[in-house]
Amino acid sequence: MELSGKRVLITGASRGIGAALAESFAGAGARVALVARSGTALEELAGRLGGTAHRADLADPAQVSGLVGRIEADGGAFDVLVNNAGIDAGGTFHLAAPEDIEVAYQVNLLAPVELCRQVLPGMLQRKGGHIVNVSSLAGVGAFPGLTIYSSTKAGLTHFTAGLRADLRGTPVRTTVVELGPVPTDMLDHIDDHRQIAASFRRFYQLRLLVDVPKEQVAEDVVAAVRTGRRHVRHPRRALAFPLLTEAPRRLTEVLLTGVRPRS
């Protein structure tokens, strides 16, 4: 997809990976619409990039409902949706408050799924579009203390694979982004939980994990949308883990060759 002049919706865009994604898409000539809970940083970034800022709390299903339509009414249809917003939800599972568990699943999984549902009819009608779902390598390997977070990301990765199967034969593409540690505010909280910190230290010592700059992630996501690539994975040294998890999905895809996914 040629991104110049295209409109891109990015959630969780006020900081971290989301802000880097906004910078990279705008640098490629896209018109960005940025969504986040916080107002000032979001508005400053949107103003600097010539985009639009839209405050919404994705933890609130009422605010997610109809969100794409409300933003499109303010500036036109979307060619690209980037579901980047997420919360870490680290801690011992049985000690977590029910409302915190609910929020984690809402923000990390249910909101992205719903936004995909909202944006797809227009993309299919216009015969073009791309959906990017930012997941995690935590959705591949289970770390103690990340039970909630890992399961939401595993769900998002598998949802994206299912969505790709549904969209086979259409001009709408998908990319799932599976990330290890990226230096952001979210990574700063790793040391808050002893088991999570110890697990990360082990994988750093084994040289299976290494920090990846958010700017590199953003550049690779933009490149994936341009070329229609279905995966972005970092760090590359841990590539074997998502590939092993992907193998049954790819095998299923091969076995279903010739089966029409849509009427």
C-alpha positions in Angstrom: 0.0 0.0 0.0 1.3 3.4 -0.9 0.8 5.4 2.3 1.0 9.0 1.0 -2.4 10.6 1.6 -3.8 7.5 3.3 -5.6 7.9 6.7 -4.3 5.8 9.6 -6.0 5.3 13.0 -3.6 4.5 15.8 -4.7 3.7 19.4 -2.5 4.2 22.4 -0.8 6.9 20.4 0.1 9.5 23.1 3.5 7.9 24.1 5.8 4.9 23.7 5.4 2.7 20.7 2.1 4.4 19.7 3.8 7.8 19.4 6.7 6.3 17.4 4.1 4.7 15.1 2.4 8.0 14.6 5.8 9.7 13.7 6.6 7.0 11.2 3.2 6.9 9.5 3.2 10.6 9.3 6.7 10.6 7.9 5.5 8.3 5.2 2.9 10.8 4.1 -0.1 9.4 5.9 -2.8 11.4 7.7 -2.9 10.1 11.3 -5.8 10.0 13.7 -4.6 9.4 17.2 -6.5 7.8 20.0 -5.5 7.7 23.7 -6.9 8.5 27.2 -4.7 11.4 27.9 -5.3 14.7 26.3 -2.4 17.1 26.3 0.4 14.9 25.0 -2.0 13.5 22.4 -3.0 16.9 21.1 0.5 18.1 21.0 1.7 15.1 19.0 -1.3 15.3 16.6 -0.8 19.1 16.1 2.9 18.6 15.3 2.2 15.8 12.8 -0.8 17.5 11.2 -3.1 14.8 12.4 -6.2 14.7 14.7 -6.5 13.8 18.4 -9.4 11.8 19.8 -9.7 11.1 23.5 -11.2 7.7 24.4 -10.8 5.2 27.2 -10.7 1.8 25.6 -11.4 0.2 29.0 -14.9 1.6 28.6 -17.0 -0.5 26.1 -19.4 2.4 25.8 -16.6 4.6 24.5 -15.3 1.9 22.1 -18.8 1.4 20.7 -19.1 3.3 17.4 -15.6 4.9 17.9 -14.5 4.3 14.3 -17.6 5.8 12.8 -17.4 8.9 15.1 -13.8 9.6 14.1 -14.4 8.9 10.4 -17.2 11.4 10.4 -14.7 13.9 11.6 -12.2 13.4 8.8 -12.8 10.6 6.4 -12.6 6.8 6.1 -9.6 4.8 7.3 -7.2 2.9 5.1 -5.2 1.5 8.0 -6.1 0.6 11.6 -3.3 0.1 14.1 -4.5 -1.5 17.4 -1.5 -0.6 19.6 -3.1 0.3 23.0 -2.4 -2.1 25.8 -1.8 -2.4 29.5 0.8 -4.7 31.2 -1.5 -6.3 33.9 1.5 -7.9 35.7 1.2 -9.7 39.0 0.1 -12.9 40.7 -3.1 -14.0 39.1 -5.1 -15.1 42.2 -4.4 -11.8 43.9 -5.7 -9.7 41.0 -8.9 -7.7 41.5 -11.8 -8.9 39.3 -12.1 -5.4 37.9 -8.4 -5.2 36.9 -8.7 -8.5 35.1 -11.7 -7.3 33.2 -10.0 -4.0 32.2 -6.9 -6.0 30.9 -9.0 -8.2 28.7 -11.1 -5.2 27.5 -8.1 -3.0 26.5 -5.8 -5.7 25.2 -8.2 -8.0 23.4 -11.9 -7.0 23.3 -11.3 -3.4 22.2 -9.0 -4.3 19.3 -11.4 -7.0 18.1 -14.3 -4.6 18.2 -12.4 -1.9 16.3 -11.6 -4.4 13.7 -15.3 -5.3 13.4 -16.1 -1.6 13.0 -13.5 -0.7 10.4 -13.8 -3.8 8.1 -17.1 -3.2 6.3 -15.8 0.1 5.0 -12.4 -1.3 3.9 -14.2 -4.2 2.1 -16.6 -1.8 0.4 -13.7 0.4 -0.7 -11.7 -2.7 -1.8 -8.6 -2.0 0.3 -7.2 -1.6 3.7 -4.8 -2.9 6.3 -5.2 -3.9 10.0 -2.2 -4.0 12.3 -2.6 -5.7 15.8 0.3 -5.1 18.2 0.8 -8.3 20.2 3.7 -9.7 22.2 6.1 -12.6 22.5 4.5 -13.0 25.9 1.6 -14.5 23.9 3.9 -17.3 22.8 5.7 -18.2 26.0 4.1 -18.1 29.4 6.0 -16.1 32.1 5.1 -16.3 35.8 3.4 -13.1 36.8 2.1 -12.4 33.2 -0.8 -14.8 33.1 -3.4 -12.2 32.3 -1.3 -10.2 29.9 0.1 -13.3 28.1 -3.4 -14.7 27.6 -4.7 -11.5 26.1 -1.8 -11.3 23.7 -2.1 -14.9 22.7 -5.8 -14.3 22.0 -4.9 -11.2 19.9 -2.3 -13.1 17.8 -4.7 -16.0 17.1 -7.6 -13.6 16.4 -5.4 -11.9 13.8 -4.6 -15.3 12.2 -8.3 -16.1 12.1 -9.1 -12.7 10.7 -6.5 -13.3 7.9 -8.2 -16.6 7.1 -11.6 -14.8 6.9 -10.2 -12.1 4.6 -8.4 -14.5 2.2 -9.3 -13.5 -1.3 -10.1 -9.9 -0.4 -7.9 -6.8 -0.8 -7.7 -6.2 3.0 -4.4 -7.3 4.6 -3.4 -8.0 8.2 -0.2 -7.7 10.2 0.4 -9.0 13.7 3.3 -7.5 15.6 4.9 -9.8 18.2 7.3 -7.9 20.5 9.8 -8.7 23.2 11.1 -5.9 25.5 10.8 -2.4 24.1 12.1 0.4 26.4 8.8 2.3 27.2 6.9 3.2 30.4 5.4 -0.3 30.3 8.7 -2.0 30.5 9.7 0.2 33.5 7.2 -1.8 35.6 8.8 -5.2 35.1 10.8 -4.9 38.3 7.6 -4.3 40.3 7.0 -8.1 40.3 9.8 -10.4 41.5 9.0 -13.4 39.3 8.6 -11.3 36.1 11.9 -9.6 36.7 13.7 -12.9 37.4 12.2 -14.4 34.2 13.3 -11.5 32.1 16.8 -11.6 33.6 17.1 -15.3 32.7 16.1 -14.6 29.1 18.5 -11.6 28.9 21.3 -13.8 30.2 20.5 -16.5 27.7 20.7 -13.7 25.0 17.2 -14.7 23.8 15.9 -11.2 24.7 17.3 -7.9 23.9 15.7 -4.4 24.0 14.5 -3.2 20.7 14.0 0.6 20.1 10.5 1.7 19.6 11.6 3.6 16.5 12.8 0.4 14.9 9.5 -1.3 15.6 7.6 1.6 14.1 9.7 1.6 10.9 9.2 -2.1 10.5 5.4 -1.8 11.0 5.2 0.9 8.3 7.3 -1.2 6.0 5.0 -4.2 6.6 1.9 -2.1 5.7 3.6 -0.9 2.5 4.5 -4.4 1.4 1.6 -6.4 2.9 3.8 -8.4 5.2 1.8 -10.5 7.7 4.3 -10.5 10.6 6.7 -8.1 12.4 8.7 -9.9 15.1 11.3 -8.5 17.5 13.9 -9.4 18.7 14.9 -11.5 15.8 17.1 -13.7 17.9 13.9 -15.1 19.5 12.3 -15.8 16.2 12.1 -19.5 16.7 9.5 -19.1 19.4 6.7 -17.4 17.4 7.6 -19.6 14.4 7.0 -22.7 16.4 3.7 -21.4 17.6 2.8 -20.3 14.0 3.5 -23.7 12.5 0.0 -25.2 13.3 -1.7 -22.2 11.9 0.4 -22.3 8.7 -0.3 -26.0 8.3 -4.0 -25.5 8.7 -3.8 -22.8 6.1 -2.1 -25.2 3.7 -4.6 -28.0 4.4 -7.5 -25.5 3.7 -6.1 -24.6 0.2 -9.0 -24.4 -2.2 -11.7 -23.9 0.5 -13.5 -20.7 -0.1 -13.4 -18.5 3.0 -16.1 -16.2 1.9 -19.4 -16.6 0.0 
